[in-house]
Structures are given as C-alpha cells and as structure tokens.
Amino acid sequence: MDKSDPPLSFGVFKPVGHVVVALPTMQAVDAACAQSLADGFQPSDLVRYTPLEMRSQVNEEIRTASFFASIGQDLNLIRAHGALAEAGCGFLVVKTDVDAEVEKVAGVARGLHSPGAQRYGRFIVEELIERVAGDVQSPESDDTGLDLDAVHRRPD
C-alpha cells in the first residue's frame, strides 16, 4: 500500500486486505512495527501514519467523500480515525493475507493498548479489539457517535 495514493472506496480510505491499527503513541507504532517484523511480516507489508498524516488524510477524504460513503460505516470510521489522530494516536497499516496473520496483528495491537484495529475486507470491516466493559456500541451510521473514541476510556 502506498500512503501517497491510498486505496479508496467512494472517496474514503478502504485498504482491503489490510489491518489498520490505531496506537496511543508513535513509540507504540514503532514497537508494533518491530514486533510485526519479528512475527514474519516484511517491511513492505507495513505502512506507518503519524497523527498529522492521518488527520490530513481524513480531512481531505471528508472534503471529497461521495454521498455513498455515508450510507455504510466508511465515513463514520474515517471520522473515528481522525478523532483518534487528534488525540495523538499514530497508525500502522499491515497487509494481511490469511487469518493467522490477522490474529498476529490483533495480538500486537491488544498488547500495546490499541483503542481500535480493523480488518478491511471487500464487503465488511471487522473490529479486532474487544470493547471495554460498560461501553455501548453505537449503530453504524454517519448520524451516530464514534465507536472508536475509546482512546479516552481504555485502562492503561
């Protein structure tokens, strides 16, 4: 994946075949990269985003998104990524071809206190991080709250 030309669907970020992991700091992103390499991923499988890079990408996508992006969860999800970036989260995007690789990435994300990690499929985006006890997930609609705002509620 080339972050200078990110994969889009209806004008918003949709990296099918990848896992997008939000991490609380860029140091956590570095640690996730190191662990992913140790787990057998190649450097070309990993793309890092600073909070500023993700905010810039989100702002541009919100500006240019198609109406159809607001029908499903796509627009809501990039807004959540923007909110996490605004809170200082960095992001790691990992190319994953098989379920075992997805589980490796999810394990790394959980170990580094990720507020959210999504597996992007062609028709569905799967959240890989369990909700914190007491959280209530909002229906996936552009009009409802952001499910990924848990960065402020996750225990350290």
SVG drawing of the C-alpha trace seen along z (x, -y; Angstrom):
<svg xmlns="http://www.w3.org/2000/svg" viewBox="-28 -19 40 38">
<polyline fill="none" stroke="black" stroke-width="0.4" points="0.0,0.0 1.3,-3.5 0.1,-6.1 0.7,-8.8 -2.0,-7.2 -4.2,-5.3 -6.9,-2.8 -10.3,-4.5 -13.9,-3.4 -16.4,-6.2 -13.6,-8.7 -12.7,-7.3 -9.9,-5.1 -10.5,-1.4 -7.4,0.7 -8.9,4.1 -6.6,7.0 -5.1,4.9 -5.5,4.3 -5.5,0.7 -4.3,0.3 -4.6,-2.9 -1.9,-3.1 -1.7,-5.6 1.8,-6.9 4.3,-6.8 6.6,-4.9 3.8,-2.2 3.7,-2.3 7.5,-1.7 7.0,1.2 4.2,2.7 6.4,2.4 9.3,4.2 7.0,6.9 5.4,7.4 8.8,7.8 9.7,10.3 6.5,12.1 7.5,12.6 5.9,9.6 8.1,7.8 8.9,4.1 6.8,3.7 3.8,5.0 3.9,2.1 2.8,-1.5 3.1,-4.0 1.0,-7.1 1.8,-9.9 -1.2,-11.6 -0.7,-14.6 -0.6,-12.4 -3.8,-10.6 -5.6,-13.9 -4.6,-15.4 -5.7,-12.3 -9.1,-12.2 -9.7,-15.9 -9.1,-15.5 -11.4,-12.4 -14.2,-14.1 -14.0,-17.0 -14.1,-14.8 -16.2,-11.8 -19.0,-10.6 -22.6,-10.5 -22.4,-6.7 -19.6,-6.7 -22.1,-8.0 -24.6,-5.1 -22.4,-2.4 -19.8,-2.8 -17.0,-4.1 -17.4,-7.8 -18.0,-7.2 -14.9,-5.1 -12.6,-7.6 -14.0,-10.3 -13.2,-8.0 -9.7,-7.6 -9.5,-11.4 -10.6,-11.7 -8.0,-9.2 -5.3,-11.1 -6.5,-14.3 -6.0,-12.6 -2.4,-11.8 -2.7,-8.3 -0.4,-7.0 -1.5,-4.3 0.0,-1.2 -1.5,0.4 -0.4,4.1 -1.0,6.1 -2.5,9.4 -3.3,12.3 -4.5,15.0 -6.4,15.2 -3.3,16.3 -1.6,13.0 -4.7,11.0 -4.5,12.7 -0.8,11.9 -1.5,8.2 -4.5,8.2 -2.4,9.7 0.2,7.0 -2.5,4.3 -4.0,5.6 -0.6,5.8 0.1,2.2 -3.3,0.9 -4.7,0.1 -8.1,-1.7 -9.1,-0.2 -7.9,2.1 -9.9,3.0 -9.6,5.8 -10.7,4.5 -12.5,7.0 -14.1,6.3 -17.6,6.1 -17.1,5.9 -14.8,4.1 -14.2,6.2 -13.2,4.6 -10.5,6.7 -10.3,5.0 -12.8,6.1 -14.9,3.3 -14.1,2.1 -16.7,3.4 -19.6,0.9 -19.1,-0.5 -22.1,-0.7 -21.5,-0.3 -23.5,-2.8 -25.3,-1.7 -23.1,-2.1 -24.4,-5.3 -22.9,-8.6 -25.5,-10.2 -24.5,-8.4 -21.4,-8.6 -18.0,-7.3 -17.3,-3.9 -13.6,-4.3 -13.5,-7.2 -12.4,-4.6 -8.9,-6.1 -10.2,-8.2 -11.7,-5.3 -9.2,-2.4 -7.4,-1.5 -3.6,-1.6"/>
</svg>
